[in-house]
Amino acid sequence: MAINYVLIDFENVQPRNLEILSSHPFKVLVFVGASQAKIPYELAAAMQQLGENAQYVKIGGNGKNALDFHVAFYIGELVTKYPDAYFHIISKDTGFDPLVKHLKGRKIRIQREKDLAEIPVLQMSTATSNDEKIAAIVKNLAGRGHSRPRKEKTLANTINTLFTQKLEEEELISLINELQEKKFIVVSEGNVSYKLPQ
C-alpha cells in the first residue's frame, strides 16, 4: 500500500481531529510558523500517539508565504524519495492550488484538503451509504490526474485498496456499475475512460 503523507499548514488550519489518522498508514508533518509559540494539548497528544509517523517542522523565519515555501520544499524532497506516495496538503490557502495542479500534471498524487476528514481514504473508511462511497471514489480518481486506471480490472483493484476492509467482488461490480450509471466512467471492452469533475 502506498504511503500517505499529510502536510498540515498549522498557521492556516488547526486540526482538532488528528486522531482519525491513527488507524491508517499516514506520515504527518505539522508546519508551525516562526511566531507560533503554542501547540494545543489535543494536537500534541494526537501527535504522540502517531509516534515516529509524526513530526513538527518549525519554519526558520517570517515572511509572506514563508510556511508555504517550506511545505513545497518538503513535498519536492518526499516525491524524490517516494514517487508513488499520496500527498495531502491540509490548508484553506488556495495559493497551493497552482502547485497541486502542476504536480498532478507530472503524475504526482497530490490534493489540497481544507480538513483531515476530506482525505478520500478517510471518507471511504467512514462511508456507509453507496452515495458516500461513490463521492469518495470520484474524488480519489479525480485527484489522480493522468495516473487513473485504464482497465476495468485495475479500476476494481484500485477501488478495493481505497477501503480499509476488502470489498466483496459483488460490491466492487456494483460500485463500478454505479460509476457508469452516473456517467463518471465509460467502460468499453474492458477499457475505462473518465468524465470526472475538476
N, CA and C of each residue as an Amber inpcrd file, in Angstrom:
protein
   594
   0.8410000  -1.1900000   0.0000000   0.0000000   0.0000000   0.0000000
   0.8800000   1.2460000   0.0000000   0.5320000   2.2410000  -0.8440000
   1.3170000   3.4680000  -0.9540000   1.2280000   4.2750000   0.3430000
   2.2960000   4.9810000   0.6470000   2.3290000   5.8300000   1.8370000
   1.4940000   7.0800000   1.5750000   0.7900000   7.5370000   2.5960000
   0.0640000   8.8000000   2.5430000   0.7840000   9.8030000   3.4320000
   1.2440000  10.9000000   2.8380000   1.8630000  11.9870000   3.5990000
   0.8500000  13.1040000   3.7720000   0.6900000  13.5390000   5.0080000
  -0.2170000  14.6360000   5.3300000   0.6480000  15.8000000   5.8010000
   0.5720000  16.9090000   5.0800000   1.3560000  18.1000000   5.4000000
   0.3900000  19.1940000   5.8330000   0.4180000  19.5300000   7.1110000
  -0.5670000  20.4450000   7.6940000   0.0150000  21.8460000   7.8280000
  -0.6690000  22.8130000   7.2260000  -0.3240000  24.2280000   7.3440000
  -0.9470000  24.7320000   8.6450000  -0.1910000  24.6480000   9.7430000
  -0.7500000  24.9470000  11.0610000  -1.0530000  26.4270000  11.2480000
  -0.4540000  27.3040000  10.4560000  -0.8160000  28.7260000  10.5090000
  -2.2410000  28.9220000   9.9990000  -2.6660000  28.0460000   9.1080000
  -3.9390000  28.2090000   8.4220000  -5.0340000  27.2880000   8.9650000
  -4.6530000  26.0750000   9.3880000  -5.6170000  25.0880000   9.8860000
  -5.0730000  24.4890000  11.1760000  -5.8780000  24.5160000  12.2210000
  -5.5120000  23.8660000  13.4840000  -6.4490000  22.6700000  13.6770000
  -6.0500000  21.5060000  13.1710000  -6.9550000  20.3480000  13.2020000
  -7.2510000  19.8840000  14.6180000  -8.5110000  19.5500000  14.8360000
  -8.9260000  19.0370000  16.1400000  -9.2560000  17.5530000  16.0550000
  -8.9960000  16.9540000  14.8950000  -9.3830000  15.5600000  14.6720000
  -8.2120000  14.7040000  14.1770000  -7.0000000  15.0250000  14.6160000
  -5.8070000  14.3060000  14.1560000  -5.8610000  12.8180000  14.4960000
  -6.5960000  12.4600000  15.5360000  -6.6620000  11.0490000  15.9520000
  -7.2910000  10.1560000  14.8830000  -8.0490000  10.7300000  13.9260000
  -8.6520000   9.8910000  12.8790000  -7.5910000   9.2800000  11.9650000
  -6.3640000   9.7980000  12.0230000  -5.2920000   9.2510000  11.1890000
  -4.6310000   8.0230000  11.7980000  -4.8660000   7.7810000  13.0870000
  -4.1050000   6.7530000  13.8040000  -4.3630000   5.3350000  13.3080000
  -5.5140000   5.0740000  12.6960000  -5.8040000   3.7100000  12.2430000
  -5.4530000   3.5010000  10.7670000  -4.7040000   4.4340000  10.1920000
  -4.3150000   4.3420000   8.7860000  -2.8140000   4.5760000   8.6570000
  -2.2110000   4.1110000   7.5620000  -0.7630000   4.2850000   7.3810000
  -0.4050000   5.6800000   6.8750000  -0.4600000   6.6670000   7.7660000
  -0.1440000   8.0450000   7.4120000   1.1530000   8.4940000   8.0540000
   1.8710000   9.3620000   7.3590000   3.0070000  10.0960000   7.9160000
   2.5490000  11.5470000   7.9660000   2.6950000  12.1800000   9.1230000
   2.1490000  13.5130000   9.3270000   3.2650000  14.5100000   9.6210000
   3.2540000  15.6290000   8.8940000   4.1720000  16.7340000   9.1540000
   3.3270000  17.9670000   9.4440000   3.5070000  18.5430000  10.6220000
   2.7820000  19.7500000  11.0070000   3.7570000  20.9210000  10.8970000
   3.4760000  21.8420000   9.9890000   4.3320000  23.0030000   9.7590000
   3.8610000  24.1480000  10.6460000   4.7450000  24.5710000  11.5460000
   4.4240000  25.5880000  12.5570000   5.1720000  26.8680000  12.2030000
   4.4440000  27.9990000  12.1980000   5.0420000  29.2890000  11.8780000
   6.0900000  29.7090000  12.8990000   7.0140000  30.5520000  12.4620000
   8.1140000  31.0000000  13.3230000   7.6060000  31.7100000  14.5740000
   6.4740000  32.4120000  14.4680000   5.9600000  33.1570000  15.6290000
   4.8830000  32.3910000  16.4010000   4.5850000  31.1760000  15.9910000
   3.6130000  30.3660000  16.7300000   4.3310000  29.6920000  17.8940000
   3.9620000  30.0820000  19.1050000   4.6820000  29.6000000  20.2870000
   3.9560000  28.4820000  21.0230000   2.6770000  28.2510000  20.7230000
   1.9130000  27.2700000  21.4970000   1.2420000  26.2520000  20.5850000
   1.2310000  25.0190000  21.0510000   0.5300000  23.9130000  20.3820000
  -0.5500000  23.4420000  21.3590000  -1.8070000  23.3220000  20.9160000
  -2.8490000  22.8230000  21.8160000  -2.5360000  21.4100000  22.3140000
  -2.9270000  21.1230000  23.5320000  -2.6670000  19.8180000  24.1440000
  -3.2210000  18.6820000  23.2880000  -4.4500000  18.8470000  22.7630000
  -5.0870000  17.7790000  21.9870000  -4.2360000  17.4000000  20.7720000
  -3.6670000  18.4170000  20.1050000  -2.8260000  18.1430000  18.9450000
  -1.5480000  17.4330000  19.3740000  -0.9230000  17.9210000  20.4290000
   0.3190000  17.3130000  20.9100000   0.0870000  15.8480000  21.3080000
  -1.0200000  15.5790000  21.9950000  -1.3360000  14.2040000  22.4130000
  -1.5700000  13.3100000  21.2000000  -2.3100000  13.8240000  20.1890000
  -2.5760000  13.0420000  18.9760000  -1.2760000  12.7850000  18.2120000
  -0.3950000  13.7630000  18.1780000   0.9050000  13.5860000  17.5040000
   1.7350000  12.5140000  18.2190000   1.6980000  12.5170000  19.5380000
   2.4300000  11.5000000  20.3030000   1.9120000  10.1040000  19.9920000
   0.5940000   9.9660000  19.8560000   0.0120000   8.6490000  19.5390000
   0.5060000   8.1350000  18.1880000   0.7870000   9.0540000  17.2590000
   1.2680000   8.6480000  15.9400000   2.7430000   8.2560000  15.9700000
   3.4260000   8.5800000  17.0680000   4.8160000   8.1610000  17.2610000
   5.7430000   8.6440000  16.1660000   6.5460000   7.7120000  15.6300000
   7.5360000   8.0800000  14.6190000   6.9130000   8.4730000  13.2810000
   5.5970000   8.3080000  13.1470000   4.9100000   8.7010000  11.9150000
   4.5110000  10.1720000  11.9090000   4.8940000  10.9090000  12.9550000
   4.5090000  12.3140000  13.0450000   5.7050000  13.1660000  13.4440000
   5.7630000  14.3630000  12.8730000   6.8120000  15.2920000  13.2720000
   6.3470000  16.7300000  13.0560000   6.9240000  17.6290000  13.8520000
   6.6970000  19.0570000  13.6870000   7.8270000  19.6280000  12.8330000
   7.4990000  20.6150000  12.0060000   8.5090000  21.3470000  11.2520000
   8.3120000  22.8200000  11.5900000   9.2200000  23.3690000  12.3840000
   9.1730000  24.7960000  12.7560000   9.9360000  25.5600000  11.6830000
   9.2490000  26.5070000  11.0180000   9.9230000  27.2070000   9.9340000
  10.8850000  28.2400000  10.4990000  11.8680000  28.6090000   9.6890000
  13.0010000  29.3920000  10.1660000  12.8020000  30.8830000  10.2380000
  11.7440000  31.4370000   9.7330000  11.5810000  32.8870000   9.7780000
  10.2120000  33.3060000   9.3100000   9.9430000  34.5980000   9.4070000
   8.6580000  35.1580000   8.9900000   8.7720000  35.7320000   7.5790000
   7.6520000  35.8890000   6.9530000   7.6080000  36.4680000   5.6130000
   6.3980000  35.9440000   4.8890000   5.9890000  36.6960000   3.8710000
   4.8170000  36.2840000   3.1050000   5.0630000  34.9110000   2.4850000
   4.1820000  33.9950000   2.7400000   4.2330000  32.6290000   2.1960000
   5.4360000  31.8190000   2.6610000   6.0850000  32.2410000   3.7330000
   7.2690000  31.5100000   4.2190000   6.9270000  30.0560000   4.5150000
   5.8200000  29.8220000   5.1990000   5.4380000  28.4510000   5.5320000
   5.0940000  27.6670000   4.2630000   4.4230000  28.3070000   3.3170000
   4.0350000  27.6450000   2.0690000   5.2710000  27.1420000   1.3080000
   6.3360000  27.9490000   1.3060000   7.5550000  27.5400000   0.6160000
   8.1850000  26.3320000   1.2990000   8.0750000  26.2700000   2.6160000
   8.5900000  25.1110000   3.3470000   7.8080000  23.8450000   2.9620000
   6.4810000  23.9660000   2.9190000   5.6460000  22.8230000   2.5260000
   6.0350000  22.3530000   1.1190000   6.1790000  23.3120000   0.1860000
   6.5340000  22.9610000  -1.1980000   7.8950000  22.2540000  -1.2450000
   8.8630000  22.7440000  -0.4700000  10.1880000  22.1210000  -0.4430000
  10.0990000  20.6820000   0.0550000   9.3670000  20.4650000   1.1600000
   9.2620000  19.1170000   1.7190000   8.5580000  18.1710000   0.7520000
   7.5450000  18.6670000   0.0420000   6.8740000  17.8150000  -0.9520000
   7.8720000  17.3880000  -2.0170000   8.6610000  18.3460000  -2.5080000
   9.6680000  18.0160000  -3.5230000  10.6520000  16.9700000  -3.0300000
  11.1010000  17.1330000  -1.8040000  12.0450000  16.1890000  -1.2210000
  11.4140000  14.7980000  -1.0750000  10.1630000  14.7590000  -0.6020000
   9.4890000  13.4810000  -0.3960000   9.1500000  12.7890000  -1.7150000
   8.7560000  13.5640000  -2.7280000   8.4300000  12.9900000  -4.0380000
   9.6530000  12.3080000  -4.6350000  10.8190000  12.8870000  -4.4050000
  12.0560000  12.2930000  -4.9100000  12.2910000  10.9210000  -4.2770000
  12.0160000  10.8150000  -2.9790000  12.2280000   9.5450000  -2.2720000
  11.0920000   8.5530000  -2.4770000   9.8560000   9.0650000  -2.5260000
   8.6690000   8.2020000  -2.5730000   7.7390000   8.6420000  -3.7140000
   8.1140000   8.3850000  -4.9570000   7.3130000   8.8810000  -6.0850000
   5.9070000   8.2890000  -6.1760000   5.6690000   7.1420000  -5.5290000
   4.3450000   6.5180000  -5.5930000   3.4440000   6.8910000  -4.4110000
   3.9280000   7.7630000  -3.5470000   3.1500000   8.1430000  -2.3550000
   2.0000000   9.0720000  -2.7350000   1.0630000   9.2070000  -1.8020000
  -0.0220000  10.1810000  -1.9110000   0.3200000  11.3370000  -0.9800000
   0.0480000  12.5610000  -1.4290000   0.3470000  13.7440000  -0.6330000
  -0.9310000  14.5470000  -0.4160000  -1.1540000  14.9250000   0.8300000
  -2.3450000  15.6890000   1.2030000  -1.8910000  16.9610000   1.9170000
  -2.1020000  18.1070000   1.2740000  -1.8240000  19.3830000   1.9200000
  -3.1050000  19.7820000   2.6370000  -3.0280000  19.9970000   3.9400000
  -4.1980000  20.4180000   4.6990000  -4.0630000  21.9150000   4.9420000
  -4.8490000  22.6830000   4.1930000  -4.7970000  24.1360000   4.2840000
  -6.0190000  24.7260000   3.5910000  -6.4740000  25.8640000   4.0820000
  -7.5480000  26.5940000   3.4010000  -6.9650000  27.5620000   2.3810000
  -5.6580000  27.6380000   2.3000000  -4.9480000  28.5690000   1.4340000
  -4.9970000  28.0810000  -0.0090000  -5.7660000  28.7700000  -0.8610000
  -5.8850000  28.3740000  -2.2700000  -4.6050000  28.6590000  -3.0550000
  -3.6470000  29.3450000  -2.4380000  -2.3610000  29.5840000  -3.0920000
  -1.6050000  28.3080000  -3.4110000  -1.9580000  27.2120000  -2.7250000
  -1.3270000  25.9190000  -3.0240000  -1.8600000  25.3040000  -4.3250000
  -3.0280000  25.7410000  -4.7770000  -3.6940000  25.0690000  -5.9010000
  -2.8930000  25.0600000  -7.2040000  -2.1990000  26.1580000  -7.5920000
  -1.3750000  26.0720000  -8.8030000  -0.2590000  25.0240000  -8.6760000
   0.3430000  24.9090000  -7.4910000   1.3640000  23.8910000  -7.2690000
   0.7540000  22.4960000  -7.4070000  -0.4110000  22.2940000  -6.7870000
  -1.1030000  20.9980000  -6.8610000  -1.4010000  20.6460000  -8.3200000
  -1.9230000  21.6130000  -9.0780000  -2.2480000  21.3720000 -10.4880000
  -0.9910000  21.0040000 -11.2740000   0.0990000  21.7290000 -11.0320000
   1.3570000  21.4490000 -11.7270000   1.8620000  20.0360000 -11.4090000
   1.8360000  19.6750000 -10.1250000   2.3290000  18.3610000  -9.7230000
   1.4520000  17.2340000 -10.2600000   0.1310000  17.4550000 -10.2890000
  -0.7600000  16.4490000 -10.8800000  -0.4150000  16.2380000 -12.3520000
  -0.0740000  17.3240000 -13.0300000   0.3340000  17.2310000 -14.4320000
   1.6020000  16.4090000 -14.6100000   2.3820000  16.2980000 -13.5480000
   3.6110000  15.4830000 -13.5740000   3.3620000  14.1030000 -12.9780000
   2.0750000  13.7420000 -12.8520000   1.6300000  12.4210000 -12.3720000
   1.9740000  12.1640000 -10.9070000   2.0170000  13.2200000 -10.1190000
   2.2170000  13.0910000  -8.6760000   0.8330000  13.1150000  -8.0350000
   0.5970000  12.1910000  -7.1260000  -0.7160000  12.0580000  -6.4790000
  -0.7880000  13.0360000  -5.3150000  -1.4450000  14.1460000  -5.5320000
  -1.4950000  15.1990000  -4.5240000  -2.8510000  15.8820000  -4.5470000
  -3.3120000  16.2780000  -3.3670000  -4.5660000  17.0000000  -3.1850000
  -4.3590000  18.0600000  -2.1150000  -5.1540000  19.1000000  -2.1930000
  -5.2520000  20.0200000  -1.0610000  -6.6350000  19.8420000  -0.4740000
  -6.6990000  19.5990000   0.8190000  -7.9650000  19.4850000   1.5180000
  -8.0050000  20.5330000   2.6160000  -9.2120000  20.9960000   2.9450000
  -9.3540000  22.0020000   3.9980000  -9.3610000  21.3830000   5.3830000
  -9.6520000  20.0840000   5.4400000  -9.7630000  19.3990000   6.7270000
  -9.3210000  17.9500000   6.5360000  -8.8170000  17.3590000   7.5980000
  -8.3830000  15.9580000   7.5410000  -9.4970000  15.0270000   7.0920000
 -10.7260000  15.3190000   7.5050000 -11.8570000  14.4460000   7.1790000
 -12.1380000  14.3930000   5.6820000 -11.5630000  15.3270000   4.8890000
 -11.7780000  15.3310000   3.4410000 -10.8330000  14.3820000   2.7060000
  -9.8410000  13.8140000   3.3930000  -8.9140000  12.8930000   2.7450000
  -9.7110000  11.6710000   2.2760000  -9.6390000  11.3420000   0.9720000
 -10.5030000  10.2840000   0.4310000 -10.4690000   8.9650000   1.1880000
  -9.2870000   8.4550000   1.5630000  -9.2460000   7.1600000   2.2490000
  -9.9710000   7.2280000   3.5920000  -9.9740000   8.3860000   4.2300000
 -10.7170000   8.5370000   5.4850000 -12.2130000   8.6080000   5.2190000
 -12.5850000   9.2770000   4.1400000 -14.0020000   9.3160000   3.7750000
 -14.5130000   7.9150000   3.4860000 -13.6880000   7.1170000   2.8440000
 -14.0980000   5.7620000   2.4890000 -14.2270000   4.8700000   3.7040000
 -13.3360000   5.0720000   4.6750000 -13.3900000   4.2070000   5.8540000
 -14.6020000   4.5220000   6.7180000 -15.1870000   5.7170000   6.5470000
 -16.3710000   6.0740000   7.3360000 -17.6470000   6.0700000   6.4940000
 -17.5030000   5.8320000   5.1800000 -18.6710000   5.8470000   4.2950000
 -19.5810000   4.6680000   4.6060000 -20.8510000   4.9630000   4.7170000
 -21.8140000   3.8960000   4.9690000 -22.7450000   3.7060000   3.7760000
 -23.1470000   4.7870000   3.1400000 -24.0610000   4.6580000   2.0030000
 -23.2650000   4.5530000   0.7030000 -23.9140000   4.0320000  -0.3320000
 -23.2800000   3.9410000  -1.6450000 -22.9380000   5.3180000  -2.1890000
 -23.8130000   6.3000000  -1.9440000 -23.5460000   7.6670000  -2.4200000
 -22.2640000   8.2170000  -1.8160000 -22.0300000   7.9610000  -0.5170000
 -20.8010000   8.4270000   0.1320000 -19.5860000   7.7140000  -0.4580000
 -19.7250000   6.4240000  -0.7190000 -18.6160000   5.6670000  -1.3160000
 -18.2980000   6.1830000  -2.7160000 -19.3410000   6.3970000  -3.5290000
 -19.1500000   6.8930000  -4.8980000 -18.4800000   8.2660000  -4.8660000
 -18.9330000   9.1570000  -3.9760000 -18.3420000  10.5030000  -3.8750000
 -16.8620000  10.4150000  -3.5160000 -16.5120000   9.5280000  -2.5860000
 -15.1210000   9.3720000  -2.1720000 -14.2790000   8.7700000  -3.2970000
 -14.8240000   7.7980000  -4.0240000 -14.0980000   7.1830000  -5.1410000
 -13.8540000   8.2180000  -6.2380000 -14.8960000   8.9880000  -6.5680000
 -14.7760000  10.0100000  -7.6140000 -13.7160000  11.0400000  -7.2310000
 -13.7110000  11.4660000  -5.9680000 -12.7090000  12.4430000  -5.5160000
 -11.3060000  11.8690000  -5.6420000 -11.1450000  10.6070000  -5.2700000
  -9.8310000   9.9740000  -5.3730000  -9.3810000   9.8680000  -6.8260000
 -10.2770000   9.4140000  -7.6960000  -9.9320000   9.2630000  -9.1110000
  -9.6200000  10.6120000  -9.7500000 -10.3950000  11.6430000  -9.3970000
 -10.1430000  12.9790000  -9.9440000  -8.7670000  13.4780000  -9.5210000
  -8.3640000  13.1380000  -8.3020000  -7.0750000  13.5750000  -7.7860000
  -5.8880000  12.8470000  -8.3920000  -6.1230000  11.7950000  -9.1380000
  -5.0310000  11.0210000  -9.7260000  -4.5290000  11.5960000 -11.0450000
  -5.2430000  12.5690000 -11.5780000  -4.7970000  13.1570000 -12.8400000
  -4.6920000  12.1070000 -13.9290000  -3.5200000  12.0370000 -14.5750000
  -3.3220000  11.1110000 -15.6940000  -2.9920000   9.6940000 -15.2560000
  -2.8440000   9.4790000 -13.9460000  -2.4770000   8.1240000 -13.4920000
  -3.6980000   7.3260000 -13.0450000  -4.8200000   7.5610000 -13.6910000
  -6.0290000   6.7820000 -13.3780000  -5.9480000   5.4120000 -14.0440000
  -6.5830000   4.4140000 -13.4290000  -6.5800000   3.0690000 -14.0370000
  -7.2520000   3.0930000 -15.4170000  -6.6540000   2.4120000 -16.3650000
  -7.1890000   2.3910000 -17.7340000  -7.9510000   1.1060000 -18.0540000
  -7.8240000   0.1080000 -17.1850000  -8.5160000  -1.1660000 -17.4010000
  -9.5140000  -1.3850000 -16.2690000 -10.6280000  -2.0400000 -16.5760000
 -11.6790000  -2.2710000 -15.5880000 -11.1600000  -3.0710000 -14.3910000
 -10.3310000  -4.0890000 -14.6420000  -9.7980000  -4.9140000 -13.5580000
  -8.8890000  -4.0740000 -12.6460000  -8.0730000  -3.2040000 -13.2450000
  -7.1930000  -2.3270000 -12.4510000  -8.0260000  -1.3460000 -11.6430000
  -9.1150000  -0.8470000 -12.2380000 -10.0090000   0.0580000 -11.5140000
 -10.6100000  -0.6490000 -10.3020000 -11.0430000  -1.8980000 -10.4750000
 -11.6050000  -2.6650000  -9.3520000 -10.5660000  -2.8370000  -8.2460000
  -9.3310000  -3.1570000  -8.6190000  -8.2610000  -3.3020000  -7.6250000
  -7.9780000  -1.9770000  -6.9190000  -7.9850000  -0.8930000  -7.6830000
  -7.7430000   0.4380000  -7.1210000  -8.8210000   0.7850000  -6.1060000
 -10.0760000   0.5620000  -6.4710000 -11.1910000   0.8530000  -5.5540000
 -11.0440000   0.0160000  -4.2910000 -10.6880000  -1.2390000  -4.4460000
 -10.5560000  -2.1330000  -3.2980000  -9.4860000  -1.6460000  -2.3300000
  -8.3730000  -1.1190000  -2.8470000  -7.3010000  -0.6630000  -1.9610000
  -7.6670000   0.6230000  -1.2240000  -8.6980000   1.3190000  -1.6880000
  -9.0940000   2.5680000  -1.0360000  -9.8460000   2.3300000   0.2720000
 -10.4120000   1.1490000   0.4140000 -11.2060000   0.8590000   1.6020000
 -10.3810000   0.0950000   2.6280000 -10.6860000   0.3150000   3.8940000
  -9.9080000  -0.3280000   4.9540000 -10.1920000  -1.8230000   5.0170000
 -11.3860000  -2.2300000   4.6210000 -11.7090000  -3.6590000   4.5830000
 -11.9310000  -4.0640000   3.1340000 -11.4280000  -5.2390000   2.7880000
 -11.5540000  -5.7310000   1.4150000 -13.0250000  -5.8850000   1.0520000
 -13.3840000  -5.3810000  -0.1300000 -14.7660000  -5.4620000  -0.5820000
 -15.0130000  -6.7870000  -1.2940000 -16.2370000  -7.2690000  -1.1930000
 -16.6360000  -8.4640000  -1.9350000 -16.7150000  -8.1030000  -3.4200000
 -16.4680000  -9.0840000  -4.2800000 -16.4810000  -8.8250000  -5.7210000
 -17.8210000  -8.2600000  -6.1820000 -18.8970000  -8.7440000  -5.5890000
 -20.2390000  -8.2710000  -5.9370000 -20.3780000  -6.7620000  -5.6670000
 -19.8290000  -6.3000000  -4.5230000 -19.9110000  -4.8690000  -4.1890000
 -19.0290000  -4.0450000  -5.1290000 -17.8540000  -4.5690000  -5.4810000
 -16.9800000  -3.8680000  -6.4320000 -17.6810000  -3.6860000  -7.7770000
 -18.3030000  -4.7420000  -8.2810000 -19.0250000  -4.6720000  -9.5570000
 -20.1520000  -3.6510000  -9.4570000 -20.8640000  -3.6640000  -8.3260000
 -21.9590000  -2.7210000  -8.1060000 -21.4650000  -1.2680000  -8.1190000
 -20.3190000  -1.0140000  -7.4750000 -19.7730000   0.3460000  -7.4430000
 -19.3350000   0.7940000  -8.8380000 -18.7070000  -0.1100000  -9.5980000
 -18.2850000   0.2390000 -10.9670000 -19.5100000   0.4970000 -11.8390000
 -20.5530000  -0.3180000 -11.6810000 -21.8000000  -0.0940000 -12.4380000
 -22.4160000   1.2540000 -12.0930000 -22.3780000   1.6060000 -10.8040000
 -22.9460000   2.8920000 -10.3940000 -22.1260000   4.0610000 -10.9440000
 -20.7950000   3.9080000 -10.9710000 -19.9490000   4.9480000 -11.5780000
 -20.3140000   5.1420000 -13.0500000 -20.6520000   4.0290000 -13.7330000
 -21.0740000   4.1230000 -15.1390000 -22.4470000   4.7730000 -15.2710000
 -23.3830000   4.3630000 -14.3960000 -24.7340000   4.9160000 -14.4460000
 -24.7290000   6.4320000 -14.2080000 -23.8400000   6.8710000 -13.3360000
 -23.7460000   8.3120000 -13.0290000 -22.8450000   9.0390000 -14.0170000
 -22.3870000   8.2950000 -15.0410000 -21.5990000   8.8340000 -16.1420000
 -20.2520000   9.4260000 -15.7250000 -19.6630000   8.8970000 -14.6350000
 -18.3090000   9.2930000 -14.2350000 -17.2620000   8.5150000 -15.0280000
 -17.6570000   7.2960000 -15.4730000 -16.7490000   6.4770000 -16.2710000
 -17.5230000   5.8410000 -17.4250000 -16.7620000   5.4440000 -18.4430000
 -17.3020000   4.6530000 -19.5450000 -16.3880000   3.4390000 -19.6770000
 -16.9890000   2.2410000 -19.6550000 -16.2260000   1.0050000 -19.8140000
 -16.5870000   0.4020000 -21.1570000 -15.5700000   0.1810000 -21.9790000
 -15.7780000  -0.4080000 -23.3010000 -14.7070000  -1.4660000 -23.5380000
 -15.1350000  -2.7220000 -23.6730000 -14.2320000  -3.8520000 -23.8950000
 -13.1110000  -3.9050000 -22.8540000 -13.4920000  -3.6460000 -21.6010000
 -12.5300000  -3.7250000 -20.5060000 -11.6860000  -2.4800000 -20.2900000
 -11.7910000  -1.4940000 -21.2280000 -11.0510000  -0.2380000 -21.0910000
 -11.9280000   0.8120000 -20.4300000 -11.2940000   1.6610000 -19.6270000
 -12.0300000   2.6710000 -18.8670000 -11.6230000   4.0640000 -19.3140000
 -12.6140000   4.9300000 -19.5710000 -12.3560000   6.3490000 -19.7890000
 -13.1740000   7.1330000 -18.7610000 -12.7950000   8.3850000 -18.5110000
 -13.3410000   9.1330000 -17.3840000 -13.9980000  10.4340000 -17.8010000
 -15.0460000  10.7920000 -17.0550000 -15.6990000  12.0980000 -17.1610000
 -15.9100000  12.6010000 -15.7380000 -14.8180000  12.9840000 -15.1070000
 -14.8480000  13.3480000 -13.6920000 -14.8630000  14.8560000 -13.5270000
 -15.4210000  15.3300000 -12.3810000 -15.3710000  16.7660000 -12.1200000
 -13.9280000  17.2090000 -11.8800000 -13.6460000  18.4760000 -12.1350000
 -12.2890000  19.0130000 -11.9340000 -12.0150000  19.1650000 -10.4560000
